[in-house]
């Protein structure tokens, strides 16, 4: 059985070790502001979802990671759906995310009914595809 919950101070060390794309100070702030949701199995963290707000008003899923040995079991899909329900319950009617065009994640989001909504070109990187989903 998997449990999804907002990260807390006890989650910090795990996230600090595994989420290498964020500075410690920012991670601490995001945990404090309930912008990190963790996936747990038997009280062990096995993944996380981190988000922020595009234009300070649209929830934007920044990072979704499930530990490799737990992938392929629908946990990522269920974690995204948990996030979507939370955002809808908080009054949001649209959410966003993105994926590089050379990543498989783009297909994952399309299967979850996310729509291609634009792109971003950053020098020396693959095209960043922007996705939106109405809740």
N, C-alpha and C positions, 0 to 999 in steps of 0.2 A: 504494500500500500504506500502511495506517495502522498506527501503533504506539501502544500504550498502556503507560504506565509511571508510576511515582510521580514526582512533581515533586521537583526538587532545587534547590540554590541558584542554578543557572543559569536556572531557570524563574521565579525570583522577580520579575525586572523585568517580564516579560511579564504575569504574573498580577497584579502590583501595578498595572499600567496598565489591565488589562482587567476585573479583578474589583473593582468599585467598592463592593461590599457588605461589605467586610471591612477592618479596620484593618491596617496594615502589620505591627504587632507580632503580631497574631493569625495573619496569613497566614504569617509566618516560622515561628511555632510549629507550625502545621498542616503546613507543608512538612517541618519537622524530624521531626514525629511520623507522617509518611507518611499524612496525611489529605487529600491532594490527588493526583488521578491526571490526567495530561495525555494528550491525543491529539495525535499528531504525524504529519505527512506530509512526507517529504523533509527530515527534521530540523527542521521548522518547527512550532511549537505552533499547533494549529488549534482547540483546545477544552480543557475541563477539567471534572472532577467533584470536588466538595469535599464532605466528610462529617464527621460527628461521631458521638456516641453518645447516644441517648435513654436516660434513666435510667442513664447511664454503662455500659450493657450491650447496647444494641441499635443496630447501625449505622443511621444516619439520613442519607440522601442530602440534603444541603442545597442544592446548586447544581450544575446541569448546563448547560453552555454550549458550543455549537459555533459557530465563526465563521460568519457568515451565508452566505458564498459556498460553504460546504461542507455546509450543511443539506440534508436531503432525500435523503441518500445512505446512510442507515443507520448513520452513525458514532455518533450519540447512543445508538442501540439497542445497538450493539456495545460502547460504553464502559460502559453500564449492566450489560450481561452480564459484562464483564470484572470490574467491581466486585462483582457478585453471586458470581462464582467465587472471587474473592479472599476475600470475607467467609466463604463456605462453607469454604474451605480453612483459615481461621483459627478455625473451630469455631462459627461463628454459624449459627443455623437460621431466623432471621427478620430481615428488614430493613424499614426504614420510609422514607417520604418524604412530601412534601406538595405541594399546588398550590393556588393561589387558584382559587375557583370560576369566575372570569372569565378564566382562562388556558387555552389549548389544551393545555398540558402534562398536564392531568388525563386526557385521552384517550390520550395517549402512554403514560402509566403503566398505564392499564387494558389497553391492547393488549399490554403486557408482563406481564400476569397479576397486577398489583397490585390489591388489593381495598380498596374503601372501608372504612375502619375507624373513622371518627369525624370530628369537625370542631372547629374552634376559631373563636370569634368575637372579633375584635379591633375595637374601636371605630373607625369611619370606614374600614374596609377590607372587601373582599369576604370571604366565608366561606372559611376555609382548610380544605381537605379533607385528611385524614390517610389515607395508604395504607400497607398492609403487604403483605409477600410472604414466604411460607414458602420456604425454600431446600431 
